[in-house]
Amino acid sequence: MHRLIYCRALLIAISLPVLQPSLAGAQKVPAPGSRVMMDAHNCYPYFEWWSDRIDRALSAGSPLAIEQDLGWYVDPRTGQGRSLVTHGDPPSGHEPTMEQYFFSRVRPIVEKAFQDGNHGDWPLITLNLDFKDNKPEHIAAVLALLRQHRDWLTSAAKGSSIEAVQPLDVKPILVLTGESDAQQAVFYDQLKDEDRVLAFGAIHTAMKNPQAAPEVIGDQKANNYRRWWNNPWSVVEAGGQTKAGEWTEEKMNRLRALVEQAHRNGLWIRFYTLDGATEPELSCHGWYRNYNFGSLQAARIRWRAAIAARVDYIASDQYELLVTEVTSGMAPATLGRAR
């Protein structure tokens, strides 16, 4: 009973909406480093728990990023497969689809964005797809869903060569996906010449030493498909969140060097997942110990460092608190109209 009361009190304390500002004078195509965003990590329910995560994220204002983990479920009765938003693999079959949990929830925001016109703050939402598997049929099903919403999505022409980076036609939503070659095959390689690229992959870094020099880990430049760099925090602090220790000038220099390498190569950069919570808070919210710095103050130091370094996507489970830091961490000259 005491834990239930504590959880409810905690939810009330952190659930007040905070408006996220846009950057004044933002370009039609936001260049890497031009804005810093809260990235709502694992923004979906686990089983029947925490189904309010997307509402919490959206209430914080835009621009922001929302992560959706996807698993492929095959109905044993019909043999038909479908993509589900889930943290478990394999899914149970009771999880929502991305149409139900994401696209239907953001529809009012997208429709309002079109009514208002582009005020320089598009894309409002970055949809970050984390596939639990790389089955071709699963990726193809997600592409089919994206095509149903193509008018909402930032896209690029395929072009004649993947090395020729085509300009983005910016819309309210930008879709990012992982570094898997299987995803590239469906989302890019197999497209017809007249098709639009609707999802953009990350550069390859998973098999590299996380403590190597930035130019070794992030040696790839942006191409027409791969336009971002996704990093665990262990590339900044050896051992990651649970072994982070004290924040130092040397670590700040490492963070800046990684971000500068990404932006020099034309890539957006993301770091995951920066949490600072007590054990009861972890239990209340379904957050994971391996992403936890151990205290809110320790996480805030890293949030502020990432904001100062101009990290494009800062992933956390503490959506509202991180947005507050992003808002207050922007220099007054860069703040735009709050949404």
N, C-alpha and C positions, 0 to 999 in steps of 0.2 A: 504493500500500500504506500509506504514512504517513497519507494522508487517511482511509483506511478505519479504521485503528487509532484515529485522533483522533476520528472520528465515534462509534465504539463506546464509547470512553471517556467521551465527552460524554453519550451516552445513558444510560450507567450512572450517571453523576454526578447527573443531574437527574431520574431516573425513580423516586426513592423517593416513595411516597405520602405526602401531607400531608392531614390531616383538616381540613375546612372547617367552622367552627362556624356554628350558627344564632344568631339574635339572641334573647336571653331575652325572654319576653313578647311574641313576635311575634304580630301579629294574624292571625286566620284568613285575611283578605285582606291580603297585604303591601302597605302603602301605599307610593307613591313615596318613596324616601329612607329606608325602614325597614331595608333591608339592602343590602350591597354584594356583588356577585358577580363571580367570574372568568367571562368569556365566552370559551369555547374557539373561537377563530377558525379557519375552514376545517377543521373537525374531521371530516375524511374523507380517504381516500386519493387521491393523484394517480396515475392509471393503476395500476401495481402497487406503488407506493411508499407508505410511511408509513401502512399500514393499521392501525397500532396507535394512531392518534390518539384514537379514542374511548375506548379502554381507558385511555390516559394521563389523559384528562380525567376519566373516572368514578372513577379511583383517587384523585383529589384530594379526593373527598368532595362533599357537597352542603350547601346549594343551589349550583347552578352553571348556566351556560347553555352550550348546544352549537349551533354554527352548521352547517347543512347546505345546500350549494349544489345546486340542482336544475336539470337540463336535460331537455328532451323529446326522446326518441329514437323514430323511426318505423322499424320493421323493414322493409327494402326487399322482403323476400320475402313477408311477410304483410300489410303495410300497417298493422299494429297498432302503436300508440304506447304508450310507458310512460315514467314519470318515473324518472330515474336521478340518483344522487348523484355529482356531477362538477364539476370546475373548468373543463373544456374545453367549448366550445360551437361546433359541435354535439357531443354525446357520441359515443363510438365504438360503444356498444352493449354493451360488456364491463363497464361500471361496475355497482356494486351498486344495488339499489333501496333506498329509505329503510326499507322493511320489513326488509330483510336487514341493513342496516348500523346502523340506529338502533333501531327498535322491538324487534327480537329481542334486541339487546344490553342494553336497559334493562328488559326484562321482569322479571328477578329483583328489581331495585330497586323497581319498581312493585308487584309482588306482595307484597314484604316491607313496603312502606309501607302497603298495605291491611291486612295482618295486624297491624301495630303500631298502626294508627290514626293520626289526625291529631294530632301533637304540636305544632302551631303552626309547623311548618317547611315546609309545602306552599306552593306547588309546589316540589318538590325540583329539577326540571329545567325550564329554559326552552329550548324548541326554537325556534331562530331560523332561519327559512326565507329563503334568498336565491335567488330565481328568476333563472335565466339568460335566460329569455324570459317573456313574459306571454301565451302562447297560451291562449285560453279552455279548450281541451281539456286542456291541461296542468294548469291550476289546478283544473279540475273533477276530474281524476284524483287530485290530492293531497287534495282535499276528501273524495273517496270513501274514500281510505286513512285519513284522520283519523276519519271516521265509523266505520270498523271498530274504532277504538281510543277511541271516545267516552267510555267509562267511565273512561279514564285521564286525560282532558283537562279542564282548567279551561274553563268555558263560561259563557255569559250568555244570557238570553232575548233574542230579537231586539227585542221591544217595538214600540210603535207609531211611534216616532220615533228616528232615529239620534242626535239631540241629548240624548235621555233616557238617561243612563248607568245601565244595569241592573247589579245586584250580581252579582259573580262567584260561581259555585259552584266552589270551589277543589278541585282534584284534584292528583295528583302531578306532572303535566306541564302547562305553560303554553306555548301555541304563539303565536309572534309572526311576522309577515310584513312585507312592504315597504310602500311608500307608493303603489304603482301603483293607479290607479283600476280597472284591469282585474282586479286581485286583489280589490278591494272589491266589484266586481260579482258575483263568484262566491262569495266568502266571506261576504258580507253582503246585498247588494241583492237577489239572486235567491232568498234563503232564504224559505221559507214562514213564516207567522206562528208556527207551532208549533215551528219548528226552533230549535236552539241554535247560537249563534255559537261556533265552535271555534278560530278563528284571528283574531288581532287585529293590525290594521295600524298603520303609523307615520304621523305627520302629514307633510304636504307641506313639504319644505324644499330639495329638490334643486336648484331653479332660482334660489335666493336667494344673495345675496352672503355668503360664509362669514364675512366680517369685519363684517357689519352688527350692530347692537345685538341683544342676545338677544330683546327683545320684538318685533323685526322678523323675525328668522329663525324663532323659535318663537312665532308669534302665535296659533296654534291651541290651543284647550283640548281636553281629552280628550272624546271622544264614545263612543257605545256600541260602535263598531268600532275607531276609532283611539285607542290608549291608550299609545303610546310615541313617543320621539323618537330617531332614529338619526343620529349625527353622525360625519363624518370629523374627525380631529384638527386639521385646518386651520381649524376654527371657533375653536379656542383659540389656536393659534400659526400665524400667516400662513405659507403655503407648506408646512405640514404637517411631518412627522417629519424629513425630510432637510434642512430649513432652519430647524430649531427654535432652535438656538443655546442660550443660557443661560436657565435657568428664573428668572423674576423675580416680584416681588410683583404687578406689573401683570398678568402672565399668570395668576397664581393668582386674582386678583380677577375676571378674565374667566371663568375656569373656574367659580368659585362663582356668578357671575351667571347663566351658562347653566343650571347645575343648579337654581338657585333658580327660574328662569323655568319650567323643566319641571315641577318639583314643585308650583309655584303653580298650574299649569294641569292638575294631576292626571295627569301623564305620568311614566312611567319614562323614564330617559335612558341612552343607550349611546354610548360613544366607541370608534372603531376606528382602527387596530389598533396597540397600543403595544408595540413590540419594541425590544430593545437587544442586538444580537449582532454578532459579528465576521463577516468575509466567509466564512471556513471554516464557521462555524455556519450561516449562511444557506444555503450549498450543501448541507450535511449534511441539513438538515431541510426543504428546499423552501420556505423563507420568502422574503419579497419585500423588496427593497431600499427601495422607496418607503414601507414601514411602519417602517423601521429608524431609530432615533435615533443609531445608531453605536456605542453602548456600553451595557452593562448598567446602569451607574451612571446614565446619562441617562434610561433607561427607568424605573428604580426611583424617581427623583425624581418622574416623572409619575404612576407608580402610586400613590405615597404621597399626592400631591396629589389625585388622583381619589378615593382612599379618604377623605381628610379632607373633601372636598367632598360626600361621600355620593352619588357616581355609582352608579347601580343596576347597570349592566353595563359592566365594563371589559374590552374585547376584546384578546386577545394570543395569539400563537402559543407563548409561553413559559408554558404552563399551570401547571406545578409551582411555578415561581419566583414567579409572580404570586399564586397561592394562599397561599404563605408570607407574602407581604406583606399580603394581605388579613387573614389570621389574626392576624399580629402588629400590624397597624395598628388593629384594633378596640380601643376602650377596654374595660378589664376589666369595667366595669359592664354592657356590652352583650353580652358573650359568653355563649352558651348551651351546651347540651350538644353536644359534638363527635360527629359521626356517622362 
